[in-house]
Every structure is written in C-alpha cells, then in structure tokens.
Amino acid sequence: GVTLSPDGDVFFTGITTVGGNADIEGALVVGNGVAAPLSGFSAHFHADATSNKIQITTSNTGVTNADGAIIMVDSGNNMEILNRENSNIEFFTNNSQSMTLDSSGRLLLGTTTEGYSGADDFTIATSGSTGISLRSASTNAGNLAFSDGSSGDDEHRGLIQYHHSDNTMRFFTDATRRITIDSSGHLKIGT
C-alpha cells in the first residue's frame, strides 16, 4: 500500500495506518494520499495516540513542544484546534483571508482589522451593505440579548426582540418589556 519513488515521493494506496506515536518530518500530504517533500520548509507532524493529538510544529520535539498547532479530540469527544503560538488563526476562501480569530480572541469576519474598542469582540466588514440575519420559526422570536450573568434574568437584562407570531418589535430593560412596536406601526410604551 505504500510506494517510495526514486525521487523520494511517497504514494499511499487505500488506507494507511500508523500505530502508536509517530512523526512525519518535512512532508505534506496532498491530493489522493500523496506525500510531497516540502522544499525549504521544516514542518513536523506529530501523531500522539495516547492523547488523541496531531501537532504541527516547526521543530522536531514531539507533542510535548509548546509551539505549533494541535488538532485533537478531548476527553468529552469535542474537536479542538489549538494555536499554541501568540498569533492568529486565519481562514481562507478563494485564496483570500475571509475570517480571523486573533491572538486576543476576537473574531474578525471579512476584515483583519478589529472594530471600535468598546465593541471589537466580533467585527464584520464588507464592501457593501453589511448585516446579520437572525432566522427563526414563524411562531418564535429573534433575539439580541445583553447579559451580565449566566443564569435567570441576568442572561437577558437588556433585550431587543422581534416576535414573528404577532410581528411585533419589543425592547426590554432590566429584563422587562418596556416598548412595543406592533405590526401596524403603533408605538406602545409601558403597555
């Protein structure tokens, strides 16, 4: 199932399994299982069967190294991607950077520049009209909640809600509805 060509390329046929812990140095798997040498690039792929990790590093020190990136399944069967460097995780589509999770934990969509410092945790940028769509069922509501806690009314102290069942826009403060705009455009305050 494995063929080594005269020029050093490795070809895999079918399913190739590496048991235990293994390192692959200076190679990148491309296409249909073809491992091509990486000219001038020192990448090391470390597979650790004990901790369910695949680590990609620039040095050959195994999975205990504190640099590089790790792809793993944790004890709760959650898929994790860890960047152990003080740098960004960047996502590309059509050869253009489309999303960045920066080293401060901010999510930048369509941009590499964060927004206003008081609202920079999630920044969206486009070259035209920009927005977020909340699509909910016709008998339910779309909500934008402002929270200062993780339980009870603290989860939605402030709330902007569009309720599809009666087509009303509702505004809440201190977890209480204060303003309603009904489907006819009437403004109701405190009622």
Salt bridges, closest charged atoms under 4 A:
ASP23 OD1 - HIS46 ND1 2.72
GLU25 OE1 - HIS44 ND1 3.88
ASP102 OD2 - ARG106 NE 2.72
GLU114 OE1 - ARG106 NH2 3.89
ASP120 OD2 - ARG106 NH1 3.16
ASP153 OD1 - HIS156 NE2 3.71
ASP154 OD1 - ARG157 NH2 2.94
ASP166 OD2 - ARG170 NH2 3.10
ASP174 OD1 - ARG157 NH1 2.80
ASP182 OD2 - HIS186 ND1 3.23
ASP182 OD2 - LYS188 NZ 3.59
